[in-house]
Amino acid sequence: MFTLALIGLLGGLITGISPCILPVLPVIFLSGGVQGARPTDETGTVLARAQSLRPYLVIAGLVVSFSLFTLLGSLLLALLNLPQDFLRWAGIVVLVLIGIGLIVPKFQHILEKPFSKIPQKNVGTDRSGFGLGIALGAVYVPCAGPVLAAITVAGSTGRIGADTVVLTLSFAIGAAVPLLVFALAGRRVGERVKTFRKHQSAIRLTGGIVMIALAIGLVFNVPQLLQRLVPDYTSAIQNQINESDEVQKALNLGGIVTDENRDLDKCSNGGAELESCGTAPELSGISEWFNTENNSAVTLDELRGKVVLIDFWAYSCINCQRSLPHVTAWYDAYRDAGLEVIGVHAPEYAFEKEVSNVKAGAKNFGIDYPVAIDNSLSTWTTYRNRYWPASYLVDANGTVRHIKLGEGGYETTEKHIRELLTDANPDVTLPAATDVADETPDTDAITRETYLGSTKEANFVGGEKYTTGQARFDLPSELPANAFALEGGWEIGTQSITPTGADASARLNYTAQEVRMVLAGEGTVTLSVGGTTREIEVSGTPTSYHLVETGSIETGTIDVKVGAGVDAFSFTFG
């Protein structure tokens, strides 16, 4: 717990001194410098004390709202059937209202009336500032990283435990510390500089204008454009921390530990011998089933007496695409001998939540065993999973006996399947072992999977800031190995990128035997590699498209021109 708190604090602190804080800095600074009238009576003394606390209250409001919105925002919006950007727009509206209140005091009094029965009733920046902090927390979105990603996944799955809360609060506090410094600096200037003391009306007016300007800028993503103009001077230290073994281990939350799943730790990854790792957790939170009788749900209790392989997969995941031939072959070979396979589809991308897409993917891979749609990542979390693919082998008594995370180890898994089938029925006659080639690549020798969305971006090389919003890109003079760069106009999203002009293209240097690209939408993608140009028509179910394939691992360069109407999610390699 202490390690998580320390990592969250450090991650937030680095974020708090990065260019990500630029959008809120002017408002934070002015929130400390704006003063009310200098009262002289006892009531005025109380208000003066509140004014002295204002910077702390602004930051406290930001910490509270950012933490709550990050952890619970998606769940609350889903329950209320509201769009995912509702909280952001609500924060922008509040900023506008407070800004108007600073400019027009009578309007501020109207805003305060609903809070008249609450002891801490004032919401303007010249009073408590807590309301301002709440609004800023809704619109302040720091740079994404492993810490924030772990928090977001925990929040979206609804499995929020003490460790996640500690991580969230420590991250928010770390990010807030530099902002508090700016707020206190603003108050110091307001107290010491004679001009500030004499011209409070003008300062209030300026604060209101800045707040409204921030709100308008947020509507048109202006802060993101400004951030791209400032080099990310914290990227080196962030990468060093994020890639450390200590951080990766601490952030490996993989789901909340419960009495139901705590014994899963007793299984090693890909153990050569069968192990005993507790009763298999029941499949929970499944929104839909198919490939079952009448598409009805399947429970592990009703499968007692059978050996069960629970396989976590996502249909566009290249790693899963290489493992699925082994899983389908095992099902075909051993289902008459007592093997049941359950494919738990856990989406990595938003388009993978569409059941029709999953069914099309399952058909393409020849999957005819039961498939559970785990769009909320509920079963994923219950099994404390963190990989695509991942398999959990359960014996006839319902005990987990073998876990394999990631690709490979197929011979060992099949050996264990055969052992468990024999244990369940000593008289069983087993067919010969399957003979599916293991195409697991040497991950140390090939380019790693390259995500194109801003939240999981990897391997980007370019002078531009890689954050959400529209921007123009230029190819660098040199492109390092295992890296990509963009050219032309692009809309950078959290999971994918979309061209905004006819000149949008990407250049990739890779080392692999196979290169694929996850694409969605309708349009044309033009490839240029090794002096050869060809076109790919993108349509139908979003999936990965084959770009390059050679007989051995090779190094090369590929240019990809993406046409209008196409979304690009990632490059994958084999």
C-alpha positions in Angstrom: 0.0 0.0 0.0 2.8 2.4 0.9 4.5 1.6 -2.4 1.3 2.4 -4.3 0.9 5.7 -2.4 4.5 6.7 -3.2 4.2 5.8 -6.9 0.9 7.7 -7.1 2.3 10.7 -5.4 5.4 10.7 -7.6 3.4 10.2 -10.8 1.1 13.0 -9.9 3.9 15.3 -8.9 5.6 14.8 -12.3 2.3 15.4 -14.1 1.9 18.6 -12.0 5.1 20.1 -13.3 4.5 19.0 -16.9 3.0 21.0 -19.7 -0.3 19.3 -18.9 -1.1 21.9 -16.2 -0.9 24.8 -18.6 -4.7 25.1 -19.2 -5.5 25.7 -15.5 -2.5 27.7 -14.4 -3.9 31.2 -15.0 -7.1 30.4 -13.1 -5.2 28.8 -10.3 -2.9 31.8 -10.0 -5.7 34.4 -10.1 -7.7 32.4 -7.6 -5.1 33.1 -5.0 -4.7 36.8 -5.9 -8.3 37.9 -6.1 -9.4 39.6 -2.8 -12.7 40.7 -1.6 -13.4 44.0 0.3 -11.4 44.5 3.5 -14.0 44.1 6.2 -13.5 45.5 9.7 -16.2 43.9 11.8 -16.3 40.4 13.4 -18.1 38.9 10.4 -15.5 40.4 8.2 -12.7 38.8 10.3 -14.3 35.4 9.6 -14.5 36.2 5.8 -10.9 37.4 5.8 -9.9 34.1 7.4 -11.8 32.3 4.6 -10.0 34.4 2.0 -6.7 33.3 3.5 -7.7 29.7 3.1 -9.0 30.2 -0.5 -5.9 28.7 -2.3 -6.1 25.6 -0.2 -9.8 25.2 -0.8 -9.5 25.6 -4.5 -6.9 22.8 -4.6 -8.9 20.7 -2.2 -11.9 21.0 -4.5 -9.8 20.0 -7.5 -8.4 16.9 -5.7 -11.8 15.8 -4.5 -13.6 16.2 -7.8 -10.8 14.8 -9.9 -10.6 11.7 -7.7 -14.3 11.1 -7.7 -14.8 11.8 -11.4 -11.9 9.5 -12.3 -13.0 6.6 -10.2 -16.8 6.9 -10.3 -17.5 9.1 -13.3 -18.0 6.4 -15.9 -20.1 4.3 -13.5 -22.4 7.2 -12.6 -22.8 8.3 -16.2 -23.7 4.8 -17.2 -26.3 4.5 -14.4 -27.8 7.8 -15.4 -27.6 7.0 -19.1 -25.6 10.2 -19.8 -22.8 10.7 -22.4 -19.2 10.2 -21.2 -18.3 13.9 -21.7 -21.2 15.1 -19.6 -18.9 15.9 -16.6 -16.5 17.8 -18.7 -19.3 20.0 -20.2 -20.8 20.5 -16.7 -17.4 21.7 -15.5 -17.1 24.1 -18.4 -20.5 25.6 -17.7 -19.6 26.1 -14.0 -16.4 27.9 -15.0 -18.5 30.2 -17.2 -21.0 30.9 -14.4 -18.2 31.6 -11.9 -16.5 33.8 -14.4 -19.6 35.9 -15.0 -20.1 36.1 -11.2 -16.7 37.7 -10.9 -17.5 40.2 -13.5 -21.0 40.9 -12.4 -21.3 40.8 -8.5 -25.1 40.7 -8.6 -25.0 37.6 -10.7 -22.7 36.0 -8.1 -25.2 36.7 -5.4 -27.8 34.8 -7.5 -25.4 31.9 -7.7 -25.0 31.9 -4.0 -28.7 31.8 -3.1 -29.1 28.0 -3.4 -26.2 27.6 -0.9 -27.6 30.1 1.6 -28.5 27.5 4.1 -25.1 25.9 4.0 -22.5 27.4 6.4 -19.8 27.5 3.7 -22.2 29.0 1.1 -20.1 31.1 -1.2 -18.9 29.7 -4.5 -17.0 32.5 -6.1 -13.2 32.7 -6.4 -13.1 35.7 -4.1 -14.6 33.6 -1.3 -14.3 29.9 -0.6 -13.0 28.8 -3.9 -14.1 25.2 -3.3 -16.7 25.4 -6.0 -14.1 26.6 -8.4 -11.9 23.6 -7.5 -14.8 21.2 -8.1 -15.2 22.7 -11.6 -11.5 22.6 -12.4 -11.4 18.9 -11.3 -14.0 18.1 -13.9 -12.1 19.7 -16.8 -8.5 19.1 -15.7 -7.3 16.0 -17.4 -3.6 15.3 -16.8 -1.3 13.5 -19.2 -2.1 9.8 -19.4 0.4 7.3 -18.0 0.5 3.9 -16.3 -0.7 5.3 -12.9 -3.7 7.1 -14.4 -4.4 4.1 -16.7 -4.5 1.8 -13.7 -6.9 4.1 -11.9 -9.1 4.5 -15.0 -9.4 0.7 -15.6 -10.3 0.2 -11.9 -12.9 2.9 -12.1 -14.5 1.6 -15.4 -14.7 -2.0 -14.1 -16.3 -0.9 -10.9 -13.9 -2.9 -8.8 -12.5 -0.1 -6.6 -10.6 -1.3 -3.6 -8.5 0.4 -0.9 -5.4 0.2 -3.1 -7.1 1.9 -6.0 -8.4 4.7 -3.7 -4.9 5.2 -2.2 -3.4 5.3 -5.7 -6.0 7.8 -6.9 -5.8 10.2 -3.9 -2.0 10.1 -3.9 -1.9 10.8 -7.6 -4.3 13.7 -7.3 -2.4 15.2 -4.3 0.9 14.9 -6.1 -0.5 16.7 -9.2 -2.1 19.3 -6.9 1.1 20.2 -5.0 2.6 22.3 -7.9 -0.8 23.9 -8.5 -1.0 24.9 -4.8 2.4 26.6 -5.1 1.0 28.7 -8.0 -2.2 29.5 -6.0 -0.1 30.6 -3.0 2.1 32.6 -5.2 -1.0 34.4 -6.5 -2.1 35.1 -3.0 1.4 36.4 -2.0 1.4 38.7 -5.0 -2.1 39.9 -4.0 -1.0 40.6 -0.5 2.3 42.3 -1.2 1.9 44.1 -4.4 0.3 47.5 -3.9 -1.2 47.5 -7.3 -3.2 44.4 -6.6 -4.5 45.8 -3.3 -5.7 49.0 -4.9 -7.2 47.5 -8.0 -9.2 44.5 -6.8 -12.2 45.3 -9.0 -9.9 45.2 -12.0 -8.3 41.9 -10.8 -11.8 40.4 -10.3 -12.7 41.4 -13.8 -9.5 39.9 -15.2 -10.1 36.7 -13.3 -13.6 36.4 -14.7 -12.4 37.0 -18.2 -9.6 34.5 -17.9 -12.1 31.9 -16.5 -14.5 32.4 -19.3 -11.6 32.3 -21.8 -10.5 29.0 -20.4 -14.0 27.6 -20.7 -14.2 28.7 -24.4 -10.7 27.4 -25.0 -11.7 24.0 -23.6 -14.6 23.8 -25.9 -12.3 24.2 -28.9 -9.4 22.2 -27.5 -7.2 25.3 -27.6 -5.2 24.2 -24.5 -4.2 21.1 -26.2 -2.9 23.1 -29.2 -0.9 25.3 -26.8 0.6 22.3 -25.0 2.0 21.0 -28.3 4.1 24.2 -28.6 5.8 23.5 -25.3 8.4 20.6 -25.2 7.5 17.9 -22.7 10.5 18.5 -20.4 9.3 15.7 -18.0 9.0 12.9 -20.6 12.5 11.4 -19.9 12.0 11.1 -16.2 8.4 9.8 -16.7 9.6 7.1 -19.0 12.4 6.1 -16.6 9.9 5.8 -13.8 7.1 4.2 -15.7 9.3 1.5 -17.2 11.0 0.5 -13.9 10.3 -3.0 -12.5 9.1 -1.5 -9.2 6.4 0.6 -10.9 5.3 -2.2 -13.2 5.0 -4.6 -10.2 3.1 -2.1 -8.0 0.7 -1.1 -10.8 0.1 -4.7 -11.7 -3.3 -4.5 -9.9 -4.9 -7.0 -12.2 -8.1 -6.9 -10.3 -9.0 -6.7 -6.7 -7.9 -9.5 -4.4 -10.9 -11.3 -2.7 -11.4 -14.5 -0.9 -12.7 -15.9 -4.1 -9.5 -15.3 -6.2 -6.6 -14.8 -3.7 -5.3 -18.4 -4.2 -4.7 -17.7 -7.9 -1.3 -16.4 -6.8 -0.4 -20.0 -6.1 -0.1 -20.8 -9.8 3.0 -19.8 -11.6 2.8 -18.5 -15.2 3.0 -21.5 -17.5 4.1 -24.0 -14.8 5.7 -27.2 -16.1 3.7 -29.2 -13.5 0.0 -29.0 -12.5 -0.5 -26.8 -9.5 -3.5 -26.2 -7.1 -4.6 -22.6 -7.1 -8.0 -22.5 -5.5 -11.6 -22.9 -6.7 -12.1 -21.1 -10.1 -14.1 -17.9 -9.6 -17.5 -17.9 -11.2 -18.0 -16.0 -14.4 -19.6 -12.7 -13.5 -20.9 -9.6 -15.1 -21.3 -11.3 -18.5 -23.7 -9.3 -20.7 -24.3 -11.9 -23.4 -23.5 -15.4 -24.4 -23.4 -17.1 -27.8 -22.5 -20.5 -29.1 -24.5 -22.0 -26.3 -28.0 -23.6 -26.3 -30.4 -20.8 -26.9 -27.5 -18.5 -26.1 -28.1 -19.2 -22.4 -25.5 -18.5 -19.7 -23.1 -21.2 -18.6 -21.9 -21.6 -15.0 -18.8 -23.4 -13.8 -20.9 -25.3 -11.2 -22.9 -27.0 -14.0 -19.6 -28.0 -15.7 -18.3 -29.9 -12.7 -17.0 -33.3 -13.9 -15.6 -31.7 -17.0 -12.1 -30.1 -17.6 -12.6 -26.5 -18.4 -10.3 -24.1 -20.2 -11.2 -20.4 -19.7 -9.6 -18.4 -22.5 -9.5 -14.6 -22.3 -9.2 -13.0 -25.8 -10.1 -10.0 -27.9 -10.8 -10.6 -31.6 -8.5 -7.8 -33.0 -5.6 -8.7 -30.8 -2.7 -10.2 -32.9 -1.4 -12.2 -29.9 -4.9 -13.8 -29.5 -5.0 -14.5 -33.3 -1.9 -16.5 -33.0 -3.1 -18.4 -29.9 -6.7 -19.2 -31.1 -5.7 -22.0 -33.6 -4.3 -23.9 -30.6 -7.5 -23.3 -28.5 -9.9 -24.3 -31.3 -7.7 -27.4 -32.1 -7.9 -28.5 -28.4 -11.6 -28.1 -28.4 -12.1 -30.1 -31.5 -9.8 -32.8 -30.3 -10.9 -33.2 -26.7 -14.5 -32.1 -26.3 -15.8 -35.7 -26.7 -13.3 -36.7 -24.0 -14.6 -34.2 -21.5 -13.0 -30.8 -22.3 -15.1 -27.6 -22.3 -13.7 -24.3 -23.5 -15.2 -20.9 -22.6 -13.9 -17.9 -24.5 -14.2 -14.8 -22.4 -14.1 -11.9 -24.8 -12.6 -8.9 -22.9 -12.5 -5.8 -25.2 -9.3 -3.8 -25.6 -10.9 -1.2 -27.9 -14.4 0.3 -27.9 -15.4 -1.3 -31.2 -14.7 -4.7 -29.7 -17.7 -4.1 -27.4 -20.0 -4.5 -30.4 -21.4 -8.1 -30.1 -21.9 -8.3 -33.9 -18.2 -7.6 -34.4 -17.2 -10.3 -31.8 -19.5 -12.8 -33.5 -17.9 -12.0 -36.9 -14.5 -12.4 -35.4 -15.4 -15.7 -33.8 -16.7 -17.0 -37.1 -13.5 -16.0 -38.9 -11.4 -17.9 -36.3 -13.6 -21.0 -36.4 -14.7 -20.6 -32.8 -17.7 -22.8 -32.0 -17.2 -23.2 -28.3 -19.2 -21.0 -25.8 -18.2 -17.3 -25.8 -19.0 -14.9 -22.9 -19.1 -11.1 -23.6 -17.3 -9.4 -20.8 -17.7 -5.8 -21.9 -17.5 -4.5 -18.3 -14.3 -6.5 -17.7 -16.0 -8.0 -14.7 -14.8 -11.6 -15.1 -11.4 -10.2 -16.3 -11.1 -8.4 -13.0 -12.4 -11.3 -10.9 -9.6 -13.5 -12.4 -7.1 -10.7 -11.7 -6.2 -10.9 -15.4 -3.9 -8.5 -17.2 -3.0 -10.1 -20.5 -4.4 -10.9 -24.0 -4.5 -13.9 -24.4 -4.6 -15.6 -21.0 -5.9 -19.1 -20.2 -7.0 -20.7 -16.9 -7.2 -24.5 -16.8 -9.8 -25.9 -14.3 -10.0 -29.5 -13.3 -13.2 -31.6 -13.0 -13.5 -30.6 -9.3 -13.5 -26.9 -10.2 -9.9 -26.1 -9.0 -7.6 -24.0 -11.1 -4.6 -26.1 -12.0 -2.7 -24.2 -14.6 -2.4 -20.5 -15.7 -0.8 -19.3 -18.9 -0.5 -15.5 -19.4 0.4 -14.4 -22.9 1.4 -16.5 -25.9 3.4 -19.7 -26.1 3.6 -22.7 -23.8 1.0 -24.6 -25.9 2.7 -28.0 -25.6 2.7 -27.6 -21.8 -0.9 -26.5 -21.7 -2.0 -29.4 -23.9 0.0 -31.9 -21.7 -1.9 -30.6 -18.7 -5.3 -30.9 -20.5 -4.5 -34.5 -21.3 -3.5 -35.2 -17.7 -6.6 -33.7 -16.2 -8.9 -35.5 -18.7 -7.3 -38.8 -17.6 -7.6 -37.9 -13.9 -11.3 -37.2 -14.4 -11.9 -40.4 -16.4 -9.1 -43.0 -16.2 -10.8 -45.1 -18.9 -10.9 -42.3 -21.4 -9.3 -42.8 -24.8 -7.5 -39.7 -25.9 -6.6 -38.8 -29.6 -3.1 -38.0 -30.6 -1.8 -34.6 -29.5 -2.6 -31.8 -31.8 0.0 -30.5 -34.2 -0.5 -26.8 -34.6 2.7 -24.8 -35.2 3.7 -22.4 -32.4 4.1 -19.1 -34.2 4.9 -17.1 -31.1 7.5 -14.5 -32.1 10.6 -13.7 -30.2 9.4 -10.6 -28.5 13.0 -9.5 -27.8 13.8 -9.6 -31.5 10.8 -7.8 -33.0 9.1 -4.4 -32.7 6.7 -4.3 -29.8 3.0 -3.6 -30.4 2.6 0.0 -31.2 -0.6 1.7 -30.1 -1.7 4.9 -31.9 -4.2 6.4 -29.4 -2.9 9.0 -27.0 -3.5 7.0 -23.8 -1.3 4.1 -24.8 0.9 5.6 -27.4 4.3 4.0 -27.8 7.2 4.4 -30.2 6.2 7.8 -31.6 9.1 10.0 -32.8 8.4 13.6 -33.9 8.7 17.1 -32.8 5.0 17.5 -32.1 3.1 16.9 -28.8 1.2 13.6 -29.1 -2.0 14.4 -27.3 -5.7 14.3 -28.1 -7.0 16.8 -30.6 -6.3 17.9 -34.2 -2.8 18.8 -35.3 -0.5 18.8 -38.3 2.6 16.6 -38.3 5.9 16.6 -40.2 8.2 13.6 -40.7 11.5 13.9 -38.8 14.7 14.0 -40.8 15.6 10.6 -39.2 13.4 7.8 -38.0 14.9 5.4 -35.4 14.4 1.7 -35.4 11.1 0.4 -34.0 9.5 3.8 -34.2 6.8 5.6 -36.2 6.0 9.2 -37.2 3.1 11.0 -38.7 2.7 13.4 -41.6 -0.1 15.7 -42.5 -3.3 16.4 -40.7 -4.6 14.0 -38.0 -7.2 13.8 -35.3 -5.6 12.1 -32.3 -8.1 10.2 -30.1 -7.6 8.3 -26.9 -7.7 4.9 -28.7 -7.2 5.7 -32.4 -6.1 8.3 -35.0 -8.2 9.6 -37.9 -6.9 11.6 -40.9 -8.2 15.2 -41.3 -6.7 15.8 -44.7 -5.8 14.0 -47.9 -2.1 14.1 -47.0 -2.4 12.1 -43.8 0.2 9.3 -43.6 2.4 7.3 -41.2 5.9 6.0 -41.6 7.1 3.0 -39.6 10.5 1.4 -39.1 10.0 -2.2 -37.9 11.7 -5.5 -37.3 9.4 -8.4 -37.7 8.3 -11.3 -39.9 4.7 -9.9 -40.1 3.3 -6.4 -39.8 -0.5 -5.8 -39.3 -2.6 -2.8 -38.6 -5.8 -2.6 -36.7 -8.2 -0.5 -38.7 -11.9 0.4 -38.7 -14.3 2.5 -40.8 -14.8 2.7 -44.5 -12.1 3.8 -46.9 -8.8 3.1 -48.6 -5.3 2.6 -47.1 -2.3 2.8 -49.5 0.9 1.0 -48.5 4.4 1.6 -49.8 7.1 -0.8 -48.8 10.2 -2.0 -50.6 9.4 0.0 -53.7 6.0 -1.7 -54.0 2.7 0.1 -53.6 -0.7 -1.5 -53.0 -4.1 -0.6 -51.7 -6.3 -2.1 -48.9 -10.0 -1.5 -48.8 -11.2 -1.1 -45.2 -14.8 -2.0 -44.5 -17.1 -4.1 -42.3 -16.0 -5.4 -38.9 -13.0 -3.5 -37.5 -10.1 -5.8 -37.4 -6.4 -6.1 -38.1 -5.2 -6.0 -41.7 -2.2 -7.7 -43.2 0.5 -5.2 -44.3 3.8 -7.1 -44.6 4.8 -10.8 -44.4 8.3 -12.3 -45.0 9.8 -15.7 -44.5 11.9 -14.5 -41.6 12.4 -11.6 -39.2 13.5 -8.6 -41.2 14.0 -4.9 -40.8 12.2 -2.5 -43.1 10.3 0.7 -43.5 6.6 1.1 -44.5 4.6 4.2 -45.4 0.9 4.0 -44.8 -1.4 6.7 -46.4 -4.7 6.5 -44.6 -7.8 7.7 -46.5 -10.8 9.6 -45.2 -13.2 7.5 -43.1 -10.6 5.2 -41.7 -9.6 4.9 -38.1 -6.2 3.5 -37.2 -5.7 1.9 -33.8 -2.3 0.1 -33.7 0.5 -1.6 -35.5 1.0 -5.3 -34.4 4.0 -7.5 -35.2 4.7 -11.2 -35.6 
